[in-house]
Amino acid sequence: MNTSLLNYYQAIEKASQDMLEAAREGNWDQVLKLEGACVLLISQLKHSAAEKPLARDEAQFKSRIMQRILVNDAEIRQLAEPWLDDLDALLAGRTPTLH
């Protein structure tokens, strides 16, 4: 069993869940910090995955983790839209709307 690879996937899932919680609280600085941690974990995962691929049952487990990460990501993006709109307005010199 390739537990080290699965540990990376689980760590990325945990970071995505933490990002979602921070986004729900409107703590965008924390979201960005956690996103940076995810980038590092993904880089390490890619390096480790090149050395030893997952077995079939592990790949199925990975798939379930990835689905949860994608659900988290979709909600984070939905929560970020008003914030990004406000940022765009600020950069364009317009007054942002209150949400």
C-alpha positions as CSV (number, residue, x, y, z in Angstrom):
1,M,0.0,0.0,0.0
2,N,1.3,3.4,-1.0
3,T,0.3,5.3,2.2
4,S,2.6,8.2,1.6
5,L,0.8,9.2,-1.5
6,L,-2.6,8.8,0.1
7,N,-1.3,10.9,3.0
8,Y,-0.6,13.7,0.6
9,Y,-4.1,13.5,-0.9
10,Q,-5.6,13.5,2.6
11,A,-3.4,16.5,3.6
12,I,-4.6,18.4,0.5
13,E,-8.2,17.5,1.3
14,K,-7.7,18.8,4.9
15,A,-6.2,22.0,3.6
16,S,-9.1,22.4,1.2
17,Q,-11.6,21.9,4.0
18,D,-9.7,24.5,6.1
19,M,-9.8,26.8,3.1
20,L,-13.5,26.4,2.8
21,E,-14.0,27.1,6.5
22,A,-11.9,30.3,6.2
23,A,-13.8,31.4,3.1
24,R,-17.1,30.9,4.9
25,E,-15.8,33.2,7.7
26,G,-14.6,35.7,5.1
27,N,-11.0,35.2,6.1
28,W,-9.4,35.6,2.7
29,D,-5.9,36.0,4.0
30,Q,-6.2,32.6,5.6
31,V,-7.6,31.2,2.3
32,L,-4.6,32.5,0.4
33,K,-2.2,31.1,3.0
34,L,-3.8,27.7,2.9
35,E,-3.8,27.8,-0.9
36,G,0.0,28.3,-0.8
37,A,0.2,25.2,1.5
38,C,-1.8,23.2,-1.1
39,V,0.5,24.3,-3.9
40,L,3.5,22.9,-1.9
41,L,1.7,19.7,-1.1
42,I,0.7,19.2,-4.7
43,S,4.3,19.7,-5.8
44,Q,5.5,17.1,-3.3
45,L,2.7,14.8,-4.4
46,K,3.7,15.0,-8.0
47,H,7.3,14.2,-7.1
48,S,6.3,11.2,-5.0
49,A,3.7,9.9,-7.5
50,A,6.3,9.7,-10.2
51,E,8.2,7.2,-8.1
52,K,5.4,4.7,-7.3
53,P,1.8,4.8,-8.7
54,L,-1.2,3.8,-6.7
55,A,-2.8,0.4,-6.7
56,R,-6.4,0.1,-8.0
57,D,-8.1,0.2,-4.6
58,E,-5.9,3.2,-3.6
59,A,-6.8,4.9,-6.8
60,Q,-10.5,4.5,-5.9
61,F,-9.8,6.0,-2.5
62,K,-7.9,8.9,-4.1
63,S,-10.9,9.5,-6.5
64,R,-13.3,9.9,-3.5
65,I,-10.8,12.3,-1.9
66,M,-10.5,14.3,-5.2
67,Q,-14.3,14.5,-5.5
68,R,-14.5,16.0,-2.0
69,I,-11.7,18.5,-2.8
70,L,-13.6,19.6,-6.0
71,V,-16.8,20.1,-4.0
72,N,-14.9,22.3,-1.5
73,D,-13.2,24.2,-4.3
74,A,-16.5,24.9,-6.0
75,E,-18.0,26.3,-2.8
76,I,-14.9,28.4,-2.2
77,R,-15.1,29.9,-5.7
78,Q,-18.8,30.7,-5.1
79,L,-18.0,32.4,-1.9
80,A,-15.1,34.3,-3.5
81,E,-17.1,35.8,-6.4
82,P,-18.4,38.8,-4.4
83,W,-15.0,39.4,-2.9
84,L,-13.4,39.2,-6.4
85,D,-16.0,41.5,-7.8
86,D,-15.3,44.1,-5.1
87,L,-11.6,43.8,-5.8
88,D,-12.2,44.4,-9.5
89,A,-14.3,47.4,-8.7
90,L,-11.6,48.8,-6.3
91,L,-8.9,48.3,-8.9
92,A,-11.1,50.0,-11.5
93,G,-11.7,53.0,-9.2
94,R,-15.4,52.1,-8.6
95,T,-17.1,52.0,-5.2
96,P,-17.7,48.3,-4.3
97,T,-21.1,47.2,-3.3
98,L,-21.8,45.9,0.2
99,H,-22.7,42.2,0.5
